[in-house]
Amino acid sequence: MTSNQNNNWQFAKAVLRKPFTIGAIAPSSALIATELAAVVPIDCAPVVVELGPGTGSVSDAIAARLPTGGRHIAVEVDGDLVAHLRRTRPRVETIWGDACDLTGLLDAAGVDRVDAIVCALPWSLIDVGKQRAILDQIAEVLTREGRVSVLAYPHAHWLPRAHDFRIALHGTFSEVVRGPVVWRNAPPALVYRCGRPMTRAISL
């Protein structure tokens, strides 16, 4: 079995185990993975956190940009996917946990500031309270110049939780840029790039 076939098989098993926590029907394409990873700094020794790495397609795009000395931490809620990532991508520090507990998980890993955060979470399946809890913690740990990339799906644009998420996103960051739709993804997807949390902008 090739690496790509293995990723697809692992993804399919995750969907069957938890059909209401997986927002896609296949692993992210190389094109959308590259879009998501574009917020990763390519110099110094950044700390990068990936939320919802799944089978690791976006993890590979992050690794391709991450400079020597950089740290890549991935938070995944599915235990079997955690085992898969630890086996196939040992250089990634994969943590079994929920993004709602982000600050606690990072504190346990000895991290209090993050240079980039890459999110491939199924936001349209997450209730607004958890959405805001995750975004608040992202804003708390992000460095002043840090950036966040967020995956979204146009087909889910009109779902109530997707609408709630856009409101929460614009309420958390003063910089929110919507990228173009990447049609060569299943399903088609786009990336929001965000920076300057509102709370930090007020305090400056």
PyMOL CGO cylinders between C-alpha atoms (Angstrom):
from pymol import cmd
from pymol.cgo import CYLINDER

trace = [
    CYLINDER, 0.00, 0.00, 0.00, 1.39, 3.41, -0.97, 0.3, 1, 1, 1, 1, 1, 1,
    CYLINDER, 1.39, 3.41, -0.97, 1.60, 6.30, 1.50, 0.3, 1, 1, 1, 1, 1, 1,
    CYLINDER, 1.60, 6.30, 1.50, -1.31, 8.06, -0.22, 0.3, 1, 1, 1, 1, 1, 1,
    CYLINDER, -1.31, 8.06, -0.22, -3.46, 4.91, -0.18, 0.3, 1, 1, 1, 1, 1, 1,
    CYLINDER, -3.46, 4.91, -0.18, -2.64, 4.42, 3.51, 0.3, 1, 1, 1, 1, 1, 1,
    CYLINDER, -2.64, 4.42, 3.51, -3.67, 8.01, 4.27, 0.3, 1, 1, 1, 1, 1, 1,
    CYLINDER, -3.67, 8.01, 4.27, -6.98, 7.52, 2.42, 0.3, 1, 1, 1, 1, 1, 1,
    CYLINDER, -6.98, 7.52, 2.42, -7.64, 4.29, 4.29, 0.3, 1, 1, 1, 1, 1, 1,
    CYLINDER, -7.64, 4.29, 4.29, -6.88, 5.86, 7.66, 0.3, 1, 1, 1, 1, 1, 1,
    CYLINDER, -6.88, 5.86, 7.66, -9.14, 8.79, 6.79, 0.3, 1, 1, 1, 1, 1, 1,
    CYLINDER, -9.14, 8.79, 6.79, -12.00, 6.52, 5.76, 0.3, 1, 1, 1, 1, 1, 1,
    CYLINDER, -12.00, 6.52, 5.76, -11.75, 4.60, 9.01, 0.3, 1, 1, 1, 1, 1, 1,
    CYLINDER, -11.75, 4.60, 9.01, -11.84, 7.88, 10.98, 0.3, 1, 1, 1, 1, 1, 1,
    CYLINDER, -11.84, 7.88, 10.98, -15.00, 8.95, 9.14, 0.3, 1, 1, 1, 1, 1, 1,
    CYLINDER, -15.00, 8.95, 9.14, -16.67, 5.63, 9.92, 0.3, 1, 1, 1, 1, 1, 1,
    CYLINDER, -16.67, 5.63, 9.92, -15.68, 5.88, 13.60, 0.3, 1, 1, 1, 1, 1, 1,
    CYLINDER, -15.68, 5.88, 13.60, -16.78, 9.49, 14.06, 0.3, 1, 1, 1, 1, 1, 1,
    CYLINDER, -16.78, 9.49, 14.06, -18.89, 10.64, 11.10, 0.3, 1, 1, 1, 1, 1, 1,
    CYLINDER, -18.89, 10.64, 11.10, -20.06, 13.80, 12.88, 0.3, 1, 1, 1, 1, 1, 1,
    CYLINDER, -20.06, 13.80, 12.88, -16.58, 15.07, 13.77, 0.3, 1, 1, 1, 1, 1, 1,
    CYLINDER, -16.58, 15.07, 13.77, -14.98, 14.86, 10.30, 0.3, 1, 1, 1, 1, 1, 1,
    CYLINDER, -14.98, 14.86, 10.30, -15.86, 17.76, 8.02, 0.3, 1, 1, 1, 1, 1, 1,
    CYLINDER, -15.86, 17.76, 8.02, -14.36, 16.44, 4.76, 0.3, 1, 1, 1, 1, 1, 1,
    CYLINDER, -14.36, 16.44, 4.76, -14.77, 13.38, 2.58, 0.3, 1, 1, 1, 1, 1, 1,
    CYLINDER, -14.77, 13.38, 2.58, -11.05, 12.92, 1.81, 0.3, 1, 1, 1, 1, 1, 1,
    CYLINDER, -11.05, 12.92, 1.81, -7.68, 14.13, 3.09, 0.3, 1, 1, 1, 1, 1, 1,
    CYLINDER, -7.68, 14.13, 3.09, -6.75, 17.68, 2.09, 0.3, 1, 1, 1, 1, 1, 1,
    CYLINDER, -6.75, 17.68, 2.09, -5.23, 17.97, -1.39, 0.3, 1, 1, 1, 1, 1, 1,
    CYLINDER, -5.23, 17.97, -1.39, -1.66, 19.15, -1.88, 0.3, 1, 1, 1, 1, 1, 1,
    CYLINDER, -1.66, 19.15, -1.88, -2.96, 22.49, -3.16, 0.3, 1, 1, 1, 1, 1, 1,
    CYLINDER, -2.96, 22.49, -3.16, -5.10, 23.28, -0.11, 0.3, 1, 1, 1, 1, 1, 1,
    CYLINDER, -5.10, 23.28, -0.11, -2.40, 21.93, 2.21, 0.3, 1, 1, 1, 1, 1, 1,
    CYLINDER, -2.40, 21.93, 2.21, 0.09, 24.36, 0.67, 0.3, 1, 1, 1, 1, 1, 1,
    CYLINDER, 0.09, 24.36, 0.67, -2.39, 27.23, 1.14, 0.3, 1, 1, 1, 1, 1, 1,
    CYLINDER, -2.39, 27.23, 1.14, -2.84, 26.33, 4.80, 0.3, 1, 1, 1, 1, 1, 1,
    CYLINDER, -2.84, 26.33, 4.80, 0.90, 25.98, 5.43, 0.3, 1, 1, 1, 1, 1, 1,
    CYLINDER, 0.90, 25.98, 5.43, 1.70, 29.38, 3.88, 0.3, 1, 1, 1, 1, 1, 1,
    CYLINDER, 1.70, 29.38, 3.88, 1.50, 31.04, 7.35, 0.3, 1, 1, 1, 1, 1, 1,
    CYLINDER, 1.50, 31.04, 7.35, 4.49, 28.98, 8.59, 0.3, 1, 1, 1, 1, 1, 1,
    CYLINDER, 4.49, 28.98, 8.59, 7.62, 31.16, 8.93, 0.3, 1, 1, 1, 1, 1, 1,
    CYLINDER, 7.62, 31.16, 8.93, 10.57, 29.99, 6.85, 0.3, 1, 1, 1, 1, 1, 1,
    CYLINDER, 10.57, 29.99, 6.85, 13.33, 31.44, 9.04, 0.3, 1, 1, 1, 1, 1, 1,
    CYLINDER, 13.33, 31.44, 9.04, 14.49, 31.37, 12.69, 0.3, 1, 1, 1, 1, 1, 1,
    CYLINDER, 14.49, 31.37, 12.69, 13.07, 28.50, 14.75, 0.3, 1, 1, 1, 1, 1, 1,
    CYLINDER, 13.07, 28.50, 14.75, 9.30, 28.96, 14.87, 0.3, 1, 1, 1, 1, 1, 1,
    CYLINDER, 9.30, 28.96, 14.87, 6.80, 27.03, 16.93, 0.3, 1, 1, 1, 1, 1, 1,
    CYLINDER, 6.80, 27.03, 16.93, 3.92, 25.86, 14.72, 0.3, 1, 1, 1, 1, 1, 1,
    CYLINDER, 3.92, 25.86, 14.72, 0.74, 24.27, 16.01, 0.3, 1, 1, 1, 1, 1, 1,
    CYLINDER, 0.74, 24.27, 16.01, -1.55, 22.24, 13.77, 0.3, 1, 1, 1, 1, 1, 1,
    CYLINDER, -1.55, 22.24, 13.77, -5.13, 21.64, 14.88, 0.3, 1, 1, 1, 1, 1, 1,
    CYLINDER, -5.13, 21.64, 14.88, -6.89, 18.68, 13.30, 0.3, 1, 1, 1, 1, 1, 1,
    CYLINDER, -6.89, 18.68, 13.30, -3.99, 17.10, 11.37, 0.3, 1, 1, 1, 1, 1, 1,
    CYLINDER, -3.99, 17.10, 11.37, -6.04, 14.06, 10.37, 0.3, 1, 1, 1, 1, 1, 1,
    CYLINDER, -6.04, 14.06, 10.37, -3.88, 11.68, 8.32, 0.3, 1, 1, 1, 1, 1, 1,
    CYLINDER, -3.88, 11.68, 8.32, -1.06, 14.19, 7.86, 0.3, 1, 1, 1, 1, 1, 1,
    CYLINDER, -1.06, 14.19, 7.86, -1.44, 15.72, 4.39, 0.3, 1, 1, 1, 1, 1, 1,
    CYLINDER, -1.44, 15.72, 4.39, -1.25, 19.25, 5.80, 0.3, 1, 1, 1, 1, 1, 1,
    CYLINDER, -1.25, 19.25, 5.80, 1.49, 18.14, 8.21, 0.3, 1, 1, 1, 1, 1, 1,
    CYLINDER, 1.49, 18.14, 8.21, 3.65, 17.31, 5.18, 0.3, 1, 1, 1, 1, 1, 1,
    CYLINDER, 3.65, 17.31, 5.18, 3.14, 20.79, 3.73, 0.3, 1, 1, 1, 1, 1, 1,
    CYLINDER, 3.14, 20.79, 3.73, 4.10, 22.32, 7.08, 0.3, 1, 1, 1, 1, 1, 1,
    CYLINDER, 4.10, 22.32, 7.08, 7.22, 20.14, 7.25, 0.3, 1, 1, 1, 1, 1, 1,
    CYLINDER, 7.22, 20.14, 7.25, 8.23, 21.30, 3.76, 0.3, 1, 1, 1, 1, 1, 1,
    CYLINDER, 8.23, 21.30, 3.76, 8.35, 24.94, 4.99, 0.3, 1, 1, 1, 1, 1, 1,
    CYLINDER, 8.35, 24.94, 4.99, 9.50, 24.50, 8.56, 0.3, 1, 1, 1, 1, 1, 1,
    CYLINDER, 9.50, 24.50, 8.56, 13.15, 25.59, 8.97, 0.3, 1, 1, 1, 1, 1, 1,
    CYLINDER, 13.15, 25.59, 8.97, 15.73, 23.58, 10.88, 0.3, 1, 1, 1, 1, 1, 1,
    CYLINDER, 15.73, 23.58, 10.88, 15.17, 24.03, 14.60, 0.3, 1, 1, 1, 1, 1, 1,
    CYLINDER, 15.17, 24.03, 14.60, 11.47, 24.72, 14.19, 0.3, 1, 1, 1, 1, 1, 1,
    CYLINDER, 11.47, 24.72, 14.19, 8.94, 22.88, 16.32, 0.3, 1, 1, 1, 1, 1, 1,
    CYLINDER, 8.94, 22.88, 16.32, 5.77, 21.31, 14.89, 0.3, 1, 1, 1, 1, 1, 1,
    CYLINDER, 5.77, 21.31, 14.89, 3.07, 20.32, 17.37, 0.3, 1, 1, 1, 1, 1, 1,
    CYLINDER, 3.07, 20.32, 17.37, -0.12, 18.64, 16.16, 0.3, 1, 1, 1, 1, 1, 1,
    CYLINDER, -0.12, 18.64, 16.16, -3.28, 18.28, 18.27, 0.3, 1, 1, 1, 1, 1, 1,
    CYLINDER, -3.28, 18.28, 18.27, -5.61, 15.47, 17.19, 0.3, 1, 1, 1, 1, 1, 1,
    CYLINDER, -5.61, 15.47, 17.19, -8.72, 14.21, 18.99, 0.3, 1, 1, 1, 1, 1, 1,
    CYLINDER, -8.72, 14.21, 18.99, -8.91, 10.80, 17.27, 0.3, 1, 1, 1, 1, 1, 1,
    CYLINDER, -8.91, 10.80, 17.27, -6.69, 8.27, 19.03, 0.3, 1, 1, 1, 1, 1, 1,
    CYLINDER, -6.69, 8.27, 19.03, -6.20, 6.03, 15.99, 0.3, 1, 1, 1, 1, 1, 1,
    CYLINDER, -6.20, 6.03, 15.99, -5.11, 9.01, 13.87, 0.3, 1, 1, 1, 1, 1, 1,
    CYLINDER, -5.11, 9.01, 13.87, -2.70, 10.01, 16.64, 0.3, 1, 1, 1, 1, 1, 1,
    CYLINDER, -2.70, 10.01, 16.64, -1.13, 6.55, 16.44, 0.3, 1, 1, 1, 1, 1, 1,
    CYLINDER, -1.13, 6.55, 16.44, -0.97, 6.80, 12.64, 0.3, 1, 1, 1, 1, 1, 1,
    CYLINDER, -0.97, 6.80, 12.64, 0.75, 10.20, 12.77, 0.3, 1, 1, 1, 1, 1, 1,
    CYLINDER, 0.75, 10.20, 12.77, 3.23, 9.11, 15.42, 0.3, 1, 1, 1, 1, 1, 1,
    CYLINDER, 3.23, 9.11, 15.42, 4.12, 6.08, 13.32, 0.3, 1, 1, 1, 1, 1, 1,
    CYLINDER, 4.12, 6.08, 13.32, 4.36, 7.79, 9.92, 0.3, 1, 1, 1, 1, 1, 1,
    CYLINDER, 4.36, 7.79, 9.92, 5.55, 11.28, 10.94, 0.3, 1, 1, 1, 1, 1, 1,
    CYLINDER, 5.55, 11.28, 10.94, 7.72, 10.85, 14.03, 0.3, 1, 1, 1, 1, 1, 1,
    CYLINDER, 7.72, 10.85, 14.03, 9.23, 14.33, 13.72, 0.3, 1, 1, 1, 1, 1, 1,
    CYLINDER, 9.23, 14.33, 13.72, 5.83, 15.86, 14.45, 0.3, 1, 1, 1, 1, 1, 1,
    CYLINDER, 5.83, 15.86, 14.45, 4.98, 16.16, 18.15, 0.3, 1, 1, 1, 1, 1, 1,
    CYLINDER, 4.98, 16.16, 18.15, 1.50, 14.68, 17.97, 0.3, 1, 1, 1, 1, 1, 1,
    CYLINDER, 1.50, 14.68, 17.97, -0.66, 15.26, 21.05, 0.3, 1, 1, 1, 1, 1, 1,
    CYLINDER, -0.66, 15.26, 21.05, -3.86, 13.35, 21.74, 0.3, 1, 1, 1, 1, 1, 1,
    CYLINDER, -3.86, 13.35, 21.74, -6.33, 15.96, 22.88, 0.3, 1, 1, 1, 1, 1, 1,
    CYLINDER, -6.33, 15.96, 22.88, -9.13, 18.39, 22.08, 0.3, 1, 1, 1, 1, 1, 1,
    CYLINDER, -9.13, 18.39, 22.08, -8.45, 21.83, 20.61, 0.3, 1, 1, 1, 1, 1, 1,
    CYLINDER, -8.45, 21.83, 20.61, -10.82, 23.19, 23.26, 0.3, 1, 1, 1, 1, 1, 1,
    CYLINDER, -10.82, 23.19, 23.26, -8.03, 22.44, 25.75, 0.3, 1, 1, 1, 1, 1, 1,
    CYLINDER, -8.03, 22.44, 25.75, -5.34, 24.11, 23.63, 0.3, 1, 1, 1, 1, 1, 1,
    CYLINDER, -5.34, 24.11, 23.63, -3.65, 26.26, 26.28, 0.3, 1, 1, 1, 1, 1, 1,
    CYLINDER, -3.65, 26.26, 26.28, -3.49, 23.38, 28.74, 0.3, 1, 1, 1, 1, 1, 1,
    CYLINDER, -3.49, 23.38, 28.74, -2.07, 21.00, 26.14, 0.3, 1, 1, 1, 1, 1, 1,
    CYLINDER, -2.07, 21.00, 26.14, 0.57, 23.52, 25.10, 0.3, 1, 1, 1, 1, 1, 1,
    CYLINDER, 0.57, 23.52, 25.10, 1.44, 24.32, 28.70, 0.3, 1, 1, 1, 1, 1, 1,
    CYLINDER, 1.44, 24.32, 28.70, 2.06, 20.61, 29.29, 0.3, 1, 1, 1, 1, 1, 1,
    CYLINDER, 2.06, 20.61, 29.29, 4.34, 20.65, 26.24, 0.3, 1, 1, 1, 1, 1, 1,
    CYLINDER, 4.34, 20.65, 26.24, 6.28, 23.62, 27.63, 0.3, 1, 1, 1, 1, 1, 1,
    CYLINDER, 6.28, 23.62, 27.63, 4.92, 26.11, 25.08, 0.3, 1, 1, 1, 1, 1, 1,
    CYLINDER, 4.92, 26.11, 25.08, 3.45, 29.51, 25.93, 0.3, 1, 1, 1, 1, 1, 1,
    CYLINDER, 3.45, 29.51, 25.93, 3.83, 31.32, 22.60, 0.3, 1, 1, 1, 1, 1, 1,
    CYLINDER, 3.83, 31.32, 22.60, 3.19, 30.11, 19.06, 0.3, 1, 1, 1, 1, 1, 1,
    CYLINDER, 3.19, 30.11, 19.06, 4.38, 31.67, 15.78, 0.3, 1, 1, 1, 1, 1, 1,
    CYLINDER, 4.38, 31.67, 15.78, 1.80, 30.07, 13.47, 0.3, 1, 1, 1, 1, 1, 1,
    CYLINDER, 1.80, 30.07, 13.47, -1.35, 28.01, 13.88, 0.3, 1, 1, 1, 1, 1, 1,
    CYLINDER, -1.35, 28.01, 13.88, -2.80, 25.90, 11.08, 0.3, 1, 1, 1, 1, 1, 1,
    CYLINDER, -2.80, 25.90, 11.08, -6.43, 24.81, 11.57, 0.3, 1, 1, 1, 1, 1, 1,
    CYLINDER, -6.43, 24.81, 11.57, -8.22, 22.13, 9.59, 0.3, 1, 1, 1, 1, 1, 1,
    CYLINDER, -8.22, 22.13, 9.59, -11.01, 21.67, 12.11, 0.3, 1, 1, 1, 1, 1, 1,
    CYLINDER, -11.01, 21.67, 12.11, -14.62, 21.02, 10.95, 0.3, 1, 1, 1, 1, 1, 1,
    CYLINDER, -14.62, 21.02, 10.95, -15.89, 24.41, 12.16, 0.3, 1, 1, 1, 1, 1, 1,
    CYLINDER, -15.89, 24.41, 12.16, -19.40, 23.95, 10.72, 0.3, 1, 1, 1, 1, 1, 1,
    CYLINDER, -19.40, 23.95, 10.72, -19.82, 20.90, 13.00, 0.3, 1, 1, 1, 1, 1, 1,
    CYLINDER, -19.82, 20.90, 13.00, -18.61, 22.67, 16.17, 0.3, 1, 1, 1, 1, 1, 1,
    CYLINDER, -18.61, 22.67, 16.17, -21.07, 24.62, 18.31, 0.3, 1, 1, 1, 1, 1, 1,
    CYLINDER, -21.07, 24.62, 18.31, -20.48, 28.34, 18.73, 0.3, 1, 1, 1, 1, 1, 1,
    CYLINDER, -20.48, 28.34, 18.73, -19.40, 28.07, 22.36, 0.3, 1, 1, 1, 1, 1, 1,
    CYLINDER, -19.40, 28.07, 22.36, -16.56, 25.69, 21.46, 0.3, 1, 1, 1, 1, 1, 1,
    CYLINDER, -16.56, 25.69, 21.46, -15.69, 27.73, 18.38, 0.3, 1, 1, 1, 1, 1, 1,
    CYLINDER, -15.69, 27.73, 18.38, -15.17, 30.82, 20.53, 0.3, 1, 1, 1, 1, 1, 1,
    CYLINDER, -15.17, 30.82, 20.53, -13.28, 28.86, 23.19, 0.3, 1, 1, 1, 1, 1, 1,
    CYLINDER, -13.28, 28.86, 23.19, -10.82, 27.56, 20.58, 0.3, 1, 1, 1, 1, 1, 1,
    CYLINDER, -10.82, 27.56, 20.58, -10.38, 30.94, 18.90, 0.3, 1, 1, 1, 1, 1, 1,
    CYLINDER, -10.38, 30.94, 18.90, -9.88, 32.70, 22.24, 0.3, 1, 1, 1, 1, 1, 1,
    CYLINDER, -9.88, 32.70, 22.24, -7.09, 30.27, 23.13, 0.3, 1, 1, 1, 1, 1, 1,
    CYLINDER, -7.09, 30.27, 23.13, -5.50, 30.66, 19.69, 0.3, 1, 1, 1, 1, 1, 1,
    CYLINDER, -5.50, 30.66, 19.69, -5.48, 34.43, 20.21, 0.3, 1, 1, 1, 1, 1, 1,
    CYLINDER, -5.48, 34.43, 20.21, -3.98, 33.99, 23.68, 0.3, 1, 1, 1, 1, 1, 1,
    CYLINDER, -3.98, 33.99, 23.68, -0.96, 31.94, 22.58, 0.3, 1, 1, 1, 1, 1, 1,
    CYLINDER, -0.96, 31.94, 22.58, -0.21, 33.63, 19.24, 0.3, 1, 1, 1, 1, 1, 1,
    CYLINDER, -0.21, 33.63, 19.24, 2.84, 35.88, 19.08, 0.3, 1, 1, 1, 1, 1, 1,
    CYLINDER, 2.84, 35.88, 19.08, 2.44, 39.53, 18.03, 0.3, 1, 1, 1, 1, 1, 1,
    CYLINDER, 2.44, 39.53, 18.03, 3.55, 38.78, 14.47, 0.3, 1, 1, 1, 1, 1, 1,
    CYLINDER, 3.55, 38.78, 14.47, 1.96, 35.33, 14.42, 0.3, 1, 1, 1, 1, 1, 1,
    CYLINDER, 1.96, 35.33, 14.42, -0.52, 34.21, 11.80, 0.3, 1, 1, 1, 1, 1, 1,
    CYLINDER, -0.52, 34.21, 11.80, -3.34, 31.70, 11.67, 0.3, 1, 1, 1, 1, 1, 1,
    CYLINDER, -3.34, 31.70, 11.67, -4.72, 29.80, 8.70, 0.3, 1, 1, 1, 1, 1, 1,
    CYLINDER, -4.72, 29.80, 8.70, -8.19, 28.30, 8.82, 0.3, 1, 1, 1, 1, 1, 1,
    CYLINDER, -8.19, 28.30, 8.82, -9.82, 25.81, 6.47, 0.3, 1, 1, 1, 1, 1, 1,
    CYLINDER, -9.82, 25.81, 6.47, -13.42, 26.38, 5.34, 0.3, 1, 1, 1, 1, 1, 1,
    CYLINDER, -13.42, 26.38, 5.34, -15.78, 24.81, 2.80, 0.3, 1, 1, 1, 1, 1, 1,
    CYLINDER, -15.78, 24.81, 2.80, -17.93, 26.92, 0.45, 0.3, 1, 1, 1, 1, 1, 1,
    CYLINDER, -17.93, 26.92, 0.45, -20.66, 24.27, 0.32, 0.3, 1, 1, 1, 1, 1, 1,
    CYLINDER, -20.66, 24.27, 0.32, -21.17, 24.74, 4.08, 0.3, 1, 1, 1, 1, 1, 1,
    CYLINDER, -21.17, 24.74, 4.08, -21.21, 28.55, 3.86, 0.3, 1, 1, 1, 1, 1, 1,
    CYLINDER, -21.21, 28.55, 3.86, -24.91, 28.88, 4.71, 0.3, 1, 1, 1, 1, 1, 1,
    CYLINDER, -24.91, 28.88, 4.71, -24.97, 26.42, 7.59, 0.3, 1, 1, 1, 1, 1, 1,
    CYLINDER, -24.97, 26.42, 7.59, -25.77, 28.16, 10.91, 0.3, 1, 1, 1, 1, 1, 1,
    CYLINDER, -25.77, 28.16, 10.91, -22.54, 27.08, 12.60, 0.3, 1, 1, 1, 1, 1, 1,
    CYLINDER, -22.54, 27.08, 12.60, -20.48, 28.17, 9.60, 0.3, 1, 1, 1, 1, 1, 1,
    CYLINDER, -20.48, 28.17, 9.60, -22.14, 31.59, 9.84, 0.3, 1, 1, 1, 1, 1, 1,
    CYLINDER, -22.14, 31.59, 9.84, -21.45, 31.66, 13.59, 0.3, 1, 1, 1, 1, 1, 1,
    CYLINDER, -21.45, 31.66, 13.59, -17.83, 30.81, 12.91, 0.3, 1, 1, 1, 1, 1, 1,
    CYLINDER, -17.83, 30.81, 12.91, -17.30, 33.69, 10.47, 0.3, 1, 1, 1, 1, 1, 1,
    CYLINDER, -17.30, 33.69, 10.47, -18.73, 36.08, 13.03, 0.3, 1, 1, 1, 1, 1, 1,
    CYLINDER, -18.73, 36.08, 13.03, -16.45, 34.63, 15.73, 0.3, 1, 1, 1, 1, 1, 1,
    CYLINDER, -16.45, 34.63, 15.73, -13.43, 34.80, 13.43, 0.3, 1, 1, 1, 1, 1, 1,
    CYLINDER, -13.43, 34.80, 13.43, -13.97, 38.49, 12.63, 0.3, 1, 1, 1, 1, 1, 1,
    CYLINDER, -13.97, 38.49, 12.63, -14.65, 39.13, 16.30, 0.3, 1, 1, 1, 1, 1, 1,
    CYLINDER, -14.65, 39.13, 16.30, -11.32, 37.57, 17.30, 0.3, 1, 1, 1, 1, 1, 1,
    CYLINDER, -11.32, 37.57, 17.30, -8.88, 38.96, 14.71, 0.3, 1, 1, 1, 1, 1, 1,
    CYLINDER, -8.88, 38.96, 14.71, -8.55, 42.43, 13.23, 0.3, 1, 1, 1, 1, 1, 1,
    CYLINDER, -8.55, 42.43, 13.23, -6.97, 40.95, 10.09, 0.3, 1, 1, 1, 1, 1, 1,
    CYLINDER, -6.97, 40.95, 10.09, -9.01, 38.31, 8.27, 0.3, 1, 1, 1, 1, 1, 1,
    CYLINDER, -9.01, 38.31, 8.27, -8.26, 37.62, 4.59, 0.3, 1, 1, 1, 1, 1, 1,
    CYLINDER, -8.26, 37.62, 4.59, -10.35, 35.14, 2.61, 0.3, 1, 1, 1, 1, 1, 1,
    CYLINDER, -10.35, 35.14, 2.61, -8.43, 33.20, -0.02, 0.3, 1, 1, 1, 1, 1, 1,
    CYLINDER, -8.43, 33.20, -0.02, -9.74, 31.89, -3.34, 0.3, 1, 1, 1, 1, 1, 1,
    CYLINDER, -9.74, 31.89, -3.34, -11.67, 28.65, -3.60, 0.3, 1, 1, 1, 1, 1, 1,
    CYLINDER, -11.67, 28.65, -3.60, -9.42, 25.68, -4.35, 0.3, 1, 1, 1, 1, 1, 1,
    CYLINDER, -9.42, 25.68, -4.35, -11.58, 23.55, -6.59, 0.3, 1, 1, 1, 1, 1, 1,
    CYLINDER, -11.58, 23.55, -6.59, -9.09, 20.68, -6.78, 0.3, 1, 1, 1, 1, 1, 1,
    CYLINDER, -9.09, 20.68, -6.78, -10.00, 19.47, -3.31, 0.3, 1, 1, 1, 1, 1, 1,
    CYLINDER, -10.00, 19.47, -3.31, -12.73, 17.11, -2.10, 0.3, 1, 1, 1, 1, 1, 1,
    CYLINDER, -12.73, 17.11, -2.10, -14.86, 19.01, -1.31, 0.3, 1, 1, 1, 1, 1, 1,
    CYLINDER, -14.86, 19.01, -1.31, -13.70, 22.39, -2.73, 0.3, 1, 1, 1, 1, 1, 1,
    CYLINDER, -13.70, 22.39, -2.73, -12.21, 24.49, 0.05, 0.3, 1, 1, 1, 1, 1, 1,
    CYLINDER, -12.21, 24.49, 0.05, -10.72, 27.86, 0.88, 0.3, 1, 1, 1, 1, 1, 1,
    CYLINDER, -10.72, 27.86, 0.88, -8.40, 29.29, 3.50, 0.3, 1, 1, 1, 1, 1, 1,
    CYLINDER, -8.40, 29.29, 3.50, -8.81, 32.28, 5.80, 0.3, 1, 1, 1, 1, 1, 1,
    CYLINDER, -8.81, 32.28, 5.80, -5.55, 33.89, 6.94, 0.3, 1, 1, 1, 1, 1, 1,
    CYLINDER, -5.55, 33.89, 6.94, -5.78, 35.84, 10.17, 0.3, 1, 1, 1, 1, 1, 1,
    CYLINDER, -5.78, 35.84, 10.17, -3.61, 37.95, 12.45, 0.3, 1, 1, 1, 1, 1, 1,
    CYLINDER, -3.61, 37.95, 12.45, -3.60, 40.64, 15.15, 0.3, 1, 1, 1, 1, 1, 1,
    CYLINDER, -3.60, 40.64, 15.15, -6.04, 39.32, 17.77, 0.3, 1, 1, 1, 1, 1, 1,
    CYLINDER, -6.04, 39.32, 17.77, -8.52, 41.99, 18.87, 0.3, 1, 1, 1, 1, 1, 1,
    CYLINDER, -8.52, 41.99, 18.87, -7.51, 41.78, 22.52, 0.3, 1, 1, 1, 1, 1, 1,
    CYLINDER, -7.51, 41.78, 22.52, -3.87, 42.43, 21.65, 0.3, 1, 1, 1, 1, 1, 1,
    CYLINDER, -3.87, 42.43, 21.65, -4.74, 45.28, 19.27, 0.3, 1, 1, 1, 1, 1, 1,
    CYLINDER, -4.74, 45.28, 19.27, -6.66, 46.98, 22.09, 0.3, 1, 1, 1, 1, 1, 1,
    CYLINDER, -6.66, 46.98, 22.09, -3.77, 46.57, 24.54, 0.3, 1, 1, 1, 1, 1, 1,
    CYLINDER, -3.77, 46.57, 24.54, -1.11, 48.01, 22.20, 0.3, 1, 1, 1, 1, 1, 1,
]
cmd.load_cgo(trace, "trace")
